[in-house]
Amino acid sequence: MHLFFTPDISNEIYTLSEEESKHCTRVLRLNHGDTVYLVDGSGGMYTAIIQDAHHKRCQLQIIDKQIEYGKLPYVSHIAVAPTKNIDRMEWFVEKAVEIGVSEITFLLCEHSERRNLRLDRLEKIAVSAMKQSQKGYLPLLHDMTPFHRFIQKSIPGSTFIAHLEDDATKGIKEYYKHGQPHCILIGPEGDFSTGEIAAAYHKGIRPVTLGESRLRTETAALVACHTLNVLHDIFAPL
């Protein structure tokens, strides 16, 4: 399946961007009459036929549309403090999108070693992963958000903080509620500060453990993402 990301699609005739046109005609060597598929990142999956295989403005005719294509049957939100090495965050974003995630927020914490990032670069990686895994929805990526601001907007009953303190003894499974949204907070390489943990508790956010191993930030975030995916499958009604 040759899949292209077309967030601005609006009618039955669509022209690929210059970059996508070149990829379609020069890399994939597709031509007039060939079938391609388009996703808008919001659940729309379109079947299209190439009408003009121009390498700068490849024109397509839309012949079919599916709605809510690949819609996740659960809502998962990972809020993670970016690592100093941005490659690790890029890896996390790619793999989380492949597994399935609804939202990713990048947290600015007291112990954060990285205080800014290029969201546009991470969005491109998310788009590529969405296409690679043939999903119809592009997860929401939120720019750097101060920890205290984020928890003020959180829903206590469905938000959990994964940290390394001794009182984080219960796993996500023990709190999981099928059909409900879940948000997991993952701290920076130096973990959340005691003040941040106390603020989260005051807000009603409960602690969770991701296991006995001490995980890197990006690994912990991916484990949380995958755990929510697996728990949905386990508790989904037959």
C-alpha angles and dihedrals in degrees: 000000000000105000128190130187111235110167094166098054112137112151144027095274117062132177118207119229117261091258094049092042091056091047091049098048105026103032102030092029093220119166145186112318096020119131122239134173129228131200125194096198091244100081099281115131115186131192112211140177122219110245100172117019095202113159093225103034111020108189122213136192114218111222103168141017133198122194127214089015110181094357112177111243089217138040118238127176123187116195108192137171107235117245124242088246102064091198088074092056091047088053091050093050092049095049095041091054091049091051094041129264132170101205140003122197122188111221128213106212136177092257096041114136092190116055101174140028143181103259092184090061092050091047090055090052090050091051091050091049091048090054093043092052092040096237126158099212128068110211118237112255116200122200125238109314125186110248096235092050091050096051092049088065095041126110105238097210094055102031122088134181121219111205140147101249119118095249092066095093106133124078127227089257091068092060100033116125117191114236094019126108117251130201123191122195117213119190133218126272090278091049126236116311120250088250092055092048091050091049091051091050091048088055090053096255110146127217123245134186124224093203140289097295121091102239132201114247096255092045092051091050092051092046089053091049093048093044091057089049092051094044090054090055092047097049099034112119114256 
